[in-house]
């Protein structure tokens, strides 16, 4: 983990806050690093090369995504998760999370694996979500969000 990666994490937190999100993965800001940032209830997480160590329980809850604004769907995910990776100082860490933070970490890990939350929906619900996005996407020229 280099100074450039630490700056990227700081920039990603700034972008995430401006977009009023709770998590952001590097591919969402056009970067190829396998990392994400998340913040729930003042608990900040930076994970580089994350992987799931354990997961427990299942619950369904509504999710949205900064990549497809104004589109939401109920996704079933683990209630508790432990992830391993490197933190912003390059130290190997294990992060234990429950409820919303666990959901957020799993959502961001999906981005690193090329998945969106809509990929977890039934075919019918996914079609509905994508139809909603088709109506919304005209607000985002060149598929970019302008944040202030």
N, C-alpha and C positions, 0 to 999 in steps of 0.2 A: 504494500500500500504506500503510494508515493504522495508527495505534496499535491500533485495534480489530482489524484483521487480524492484527497481530503477537500480540496477546493470544489471538486465536482459534487461531493456530498453536501457541502455548505450551499452551493448553488441550487441543488435539488431541493433542499429544505426550503429555501427562499421561494422557489417556483411552486412547490407544494402548498406552502402557506398562502401565496398570492391566489392560487386556484381554489383555496379553501378545501384542500384534500387532507387525508390522513396518511397517505402513502404514495410513493412515486418510485418507479423502476427506471434504471438508466435507459433502456430502449425507448421509453416514453418521451425522452428528451433528445432522441437521436444519437445516443451513445451506445457503444457495444460492450462496455464493461458489464460484467455479471454482478450487479450490485443494486441494492435498493435502500431507500430511507423510509422511515415510518415514525409517526408520533401520535400517540393516543394517551389522553390524560397526563400530559407532560412527561411521558416516558418516550424518549427518543431512541431510535434504533437505526444503526447503520450496519448492514451486512454485505460483505463482499464474498462471492462464491458460496452463497448459502445452500444448505441442504437440510432436509427434515431428518431429525433423529428419532423423535417419537411423536405420535399424535393420539389423542383420545377423544371419545365421544363424537357425536354428530348433532348438528343443529342447522336449521334453515333460517336464513335472514336475508333481508333486502340488501343488495349491493348496487353500487354505481361505479363509474370509472371516469377518471379525468380524460381518458382517451376517447370516450364516446359520451360526451355530456348529455344530460337530460334523459338518459336511458337507464332503466333500473330493472332488476329481476331478483327473485328469491333463489339463493344458492345454498346448497348444503355443504358444510365444511366441518372440519374438526373443531371442537370446543376448546381444546388445549393442544398446544404444540410446543415442541422444543426444536429449535433450529441451531445449527452449527455453522460458523463462518468466521471471517475476519472482521474486526471492528475498524473504526476509522484510524486507529493507531497501528493497525497491522497485527493485532493480538488475536490469537485463536480464542473464540468465545462460544458459549452456548447460551442462547436466549430462550427463556421459558415465558410463554404468553398464554393468556386465556381470553375467551370471549372476543370482544371487538379487536383487540390487538392481535390475537391468534388469527382471526379472519383476515385482517389486513396483511399480515406477513405472508399468509398463504396466497392471497390475491396477488401480491407483488411478486412472489416466487413464480406464479403462473405467467406473469409477463416475461420473466427471464426464460421461460420454457416455450414462449410463443403462443400462449393461450390468453384469452379474455374471459371475463366472468360469464359472458353469454354462451361460451362453449360448454358450460356446466348446465345449461337450461335444456328442457325438453325441446324437441324439434319445433313444436307449435309455439312455445314461448320464445324460443330463439328467433323464429320468423317474425313474431310480433315485435320483439326488441329491435331487430334489424330494420323493420319497416319504420319504427319510430325514429331510428337514427337517420334513415333516408330523408325523413321530413325535417329533421334538425340540422343536418349537415350543411345546408345552404347558408347557415349562420357562420360557418367556419371556412372561409375561402382558403384554398390550397390545403384544406384539412389542418389548419393551424389555429390555435387559440391565442388571442391577444389578451395578455394579462397586464393589469396596472399595478 
